[in-house]
Amino acid sequence: MRHRRKSRVLGRSPSHRKALLKNLASALFLTERDAELDDNAPKVPGRIVTTLEKAKEVRPLVEKCVTLAKNTIPSAKEAEQYAAPAARGTAEYKKWRESADWQKWAAARAPVINARRRVIQLIGDKQAAKVLFDRVAERFVDRPGGYTRIVRLATPRLGDAGTRAILEFVGKNDRVKKKSVKPAFATEEATADSAEG
């Protein structure tokens, strides 16, 4: 009996499957990092190629992480208002630490820290969580959900002919429909002159 077991097994043990999904989600976030000088720079930011089944399984995890990060943006902006005016260890910092602004800053910063810890728990990668909170979440502030899309690829995977798919963020790699321009024909007089001559 199924007993409400709804997810795909993917031919792996539960711990192996969980690690696979964490790695796929963090790989998608890491494609958005600043990788100009990196040897292993992604070809297209915000896109990974995997099998269709894996993409469908990792999509809810990615969406959940983006939602967690997106919901902390107002708290982060509020915390910036009360941020420390000087570097740690200075006299101004010590004065700020004793004021009421420090308590307001700590109260505003708490949801952000809590969400970061939750995302790190979900995907297991601090660098990917940093990229998510710093770059990815800001793009989806006005979007209520559906941050990713899955596009099937026509060519199967070599070796086992598995169906491949692209998992990518919406908005950055969108296709833009261009309306074709109506060709400008020469006037009738110009065509008549060219026909005579």
N, C-alpha and C positions, 0 to 999 in steps of 0.2 A: 504493500500500500504506500501511497505517496505521503500521506499525512502532512499535507500543505507544504511540501518541499517544492519550491517554485523556481529556484535558480538553476542554471546549467551546471553540470558537473565538470565539463571541459576535460575529462579524463585525468583528473588530479585529485589528490587528497584535499580535505578542507583547508589545511594550513598552506599547502602549496598553491591552491586556488586563491586564497586570500593574499598571499605574497605576490602572485601574478597580477592581480587587480591593482594592488598598491603600486607596483612598479609601472604598470601601464598608465595609471593616473598621474604619477609623478613625472613620467616621461613626457606626457602631453603638456604639463605645466612648464617643464624645463625647456621645451622648444621655444618658449617665449623669452628666455633669458637673453642677456646681452652677450652674444657669442662671436663677436667680430674677430677676436684674437684666439679663439678656441679652435683646436684641431678638429674637434668633432661637432662642428656647427651644424644645426639643422638646415635642411634644404629649404623648407617652407616653415616659417614660424607658426605655431598653433595647429600643427597637423602631425598625426602619426598614421602609419599604415600597419594594419594588423588583420586578423581574420574577422569575418563578419560576426561570428558568435562572441568572440572576445570583446569586440567593440560594443555590442549590445549589452554585455554584462558590466563593462566598466563605465558606461555612460551615466547611470544613476549616481555612482560614486563621485564622478567629476562634477555633476550638476549640484550635488549636495555640498561639496567643498566650495564651489563658486558662490552658492547662496549664503553659506556661512561667512565667507569673506566679504561679500557685498553688503550684508546687513550690518557690518561693523564700521562702514565708512562714516556715517554721521557721528558716531562716538569718537572716531579718530580725529575728525575735524574739530569737535568740541574740545578734545584733549590738547590740540595744538594751540588753542586760545590761552590755556593755562600753563603752557610748557615752561621749562626753566629758562630764564633769561641769559644764563651764563653756563660755562662748563663746570663739571663736577669738581669739588674741592676749593672753589673760589669763595670769597666772602659773599658775593651776590647769591651764589647757589645756596649757601648755608642760611642766608636771610630768607630766600624763597622757600626753603624747606620748612621753616618755622611758621610761614604764613598760611592763610586759608587757601591760597591758590594751589598749594601742593596737594591738599586733600581733594579739591575739585578736580585736579589733574588725575590723581590716582583713581577717583571714582569714575571719571570719563574713560580712562585707559583700561579699566578692568574688563569690560566686555571684549575689547580687542585682543587682549592677552588670552582670555578664555577661549575665544574663537581660534586663535593661532594654535593653542595647545590641542584643541579638538581636531583641527585639520592635520596637525603633525601626527596625532594618534591615528587618524584615518588613512593617511598616505605614507607615513613613516619617513618623510624626507624634509629636513628643515629648509634646504635651499629651494625646493619646489614650493613649499609653503610661503617663503619670502617672495618668490616671483608671483605667486597667486595674489597675495595681499598688495604688493607694490604695483603690479602692472595689469593683471587680468581683471581683477574685481571692478576697477574703475570704469571699464568699458561697458559693463552690464548693469549700471546703476538704474537705468530707466527700463530695463527689460525684466518682465516678471518671471521668466523661466525660459527653458529651451535654449541653453547657451551653446550646445554642441549639435552637430549634424553628422550622420553616417551616410557615406556615399559608397556604393558598391563599385568595385573595379571589375572591368571586363575580363582581364587575364587572371586565371587562377594561380595559386602559389605553386612554384616548381617543387616537385617531389611527391606531394600528396594531393595536388589539385584542389586544395582548400580554397573556399571563396574568400577573396581578400576585400578589405574595405578601408576607407579613409575615415578616421575620426578627427574632426576639426572643430575649432571654435567658429561660431557664427559671427558675421560682421566684417572680419578682416579679409577673408578670402572669397567674399561673395562675387558671383558673376554679375556684371552690369550689362543689362540689355541696352543695346544701342540701336536706335531707330535708323534705318537706312536712309540715306540722303537721296532725294529725287534728282535724277540726272538733269542737268540744264541743257536743253536742246537749243541749237542755234535758231535764230528767227527765220521766218519763211523767206525774207528778202535775201538773207545771206546764203541760204541754201540754193535759191534760184540763181544768184550770181555765180556761185561755184559750179552749177550745172551747165550754164551757158559757156563759161570760160574754160 
